[in-house]
Amino acid sequence: MSNLLIATTNLLAQNISWQAPTLDIDYMQEDAGFEHLRIYLAAHISELMSRNMERLFYILYRLDISESKALCALNGETSAPPAYALADLIIAREIEKVKTRQWYKKEQSRHMAVHDINDDIERW
């Protein structure tokens, strides 16, 4: 199981104050895990659409979801139902954030390693 699914699920739970689904990560393929997350998130979105659109818009804004893409999803201009289309947008955006953070963390580690080597050279 990829850390990407775990990191994305945790980031979503943190960013929208949401009880993340329990994923049986040891036995689940990554695609199945993301589909499970999508279904769970779509159900949450559907509930927000029927009860609290203001909260849904706040979440979309907070997660930095493109307004034009979100409106297309809400207006049914996608092949998926609105809740699923929004779930897809949210998951894609959170995956972007996770990958960016992982990249910067790796670059920072690499930079620190080079910095340590330069310190050793200066000591000589």
C-alpha positions in Angstrom: 0.0 0.0 0.0 1.3 3.4 -0.9 1.9 6.1 1.6 0.1 8.4 -0.8 -3.3 7.0 0.1 -2.6 7.3 3.8 -1.2 10.8 3.6 -4.1 12.0 1.4 -6.7 10.5 3.8 -4.9 12.1 6.8 -4.6 15.4 5.1 -8.2 15.5 4.2 -9.3 14.6 7.7 -7.0 17.4 9.1 -8.1 20.0 6.6 -11.9 19.6 6.8 -12.3 18.4 10.4 -13.7 15.1 9.1 -13.7 11.6 10.5 -11.7 9.8 7.8 -12.8 6.4 6.8 -11.0 3.4 8.2 -9.1 1.8 5.4 -7.9 -1.8 5.6 -4.6 -0.8 4.2 -2.8 -4.2 4.6 -5.3 -5.9 2.2 -6.3 -3.1 -0.1 -4.9 -2.2 -3.4 -4.2 1.5 -3.9 -6.9 2.0 -6.6 -9.5 0.3 -4.4 -8.4 2.4 -1.5 -8.8 5.6 -3.4 -12.2 4.4 -4.7 -13.3 3.7 -1.1 -12.1 7.2 -0.1 -14.0 8.7 -3.1 -17.3 7.0 -2.1 -16.9 7.9 1.5 -16.1 11.6 0.6 -18.9 11.8 -1.9 -21.4 10.7 0.7 -20.1 13.4 3.1 -20.3 16.0 0.2 -23.8 14.9 -0.6 -24.9 15.4 3.0 -23.3 18.9 3.0 -25.1 19.7 -0.3 -28.4 18.9 1.2 -27.9 20.4 4.6 -25.1 23.0 4.6 -24.0 24.4 1.3 -22.2 27.3 3.0 -19.9 24.8 4.8 -19.3 23.0 1.5 -18.2 26.2 -0.1 -16.0 27.0 2.8 -14.3 23.6 2.5 -13.8 24.0 -1.2 -12.3 27.4 -0.6 -10.1 26.2 2.2 -8.8 23.3 0.1 -8.1 25.6 -2.8 -10.4 23.9 -5.3 -10.8 25.8 -8.5 -14.0 27.8 -8.4 -14.8 27.2 -12.1 -14.2 23.4 -11.8 -16.3 23.3 -8.6 -19.2 25.1 -10.4 -19.0 22.8 -13.3 -19.3 19.8 -10.9 -22.2 21.4 -9.0 -24.0 22.2 -12.3 -23.8 18.7 -13.5 -21.4 19.5 -16.3 -19.3 16.5 -15.7 -19.8 12.8 -16.4 -20.0 12.0 -12.7 -22.8 13.1 -10.3 -22.0 16.4 -8.5 -20.9 14.9 -5.2 -18.5 12.4 -6.9 -17.2 15.1 -9.2 -16.4 17.3 -6.2 -14.9 14.3 -4.4 -12.6 13.8 -7.4 -11.5 17.4 -7.4 -10.8 17.4 -3.7 -8.9 14.1 -3.8 -6.8 15.3 -6.8 -6.0 18.6 -5.1 -5.0 16.8 -1.8 -2.8 14.4 -3.8 -1.1 17.4 -5.4 -0.4 18.8 -1.9 0.9 15.5 -0.6 3.3 15.0 -3.5 4.5 18.6 -3.3 5.2 18.3 0.4 7.0 15.0 -0.2 9.1 16.5 -2.9 10.1 19.5 -0.8 10.9 17.2 2.1 13.2 15.1 -0.1 14.9 18.3 -1.5 15.4 19.7 1.9 17.0 16.4 3.0 19.2 16.4 0.0 20.2 20.0 0.6 21.0 19.3 4.2 23.2 16.3 3.1 25.1 18.6 0.7 25.4 21.2 3.4 26.8 18.6 5.9 29.4 17.6 3.3 30.4 21.2 2.7 30.8 21.7 6.4 33.1 18.7 6.6 35.2 20.0 3.7 35.5 23.4 5.4 36.7 21.8 8.6 39.6 20.2 6.7 
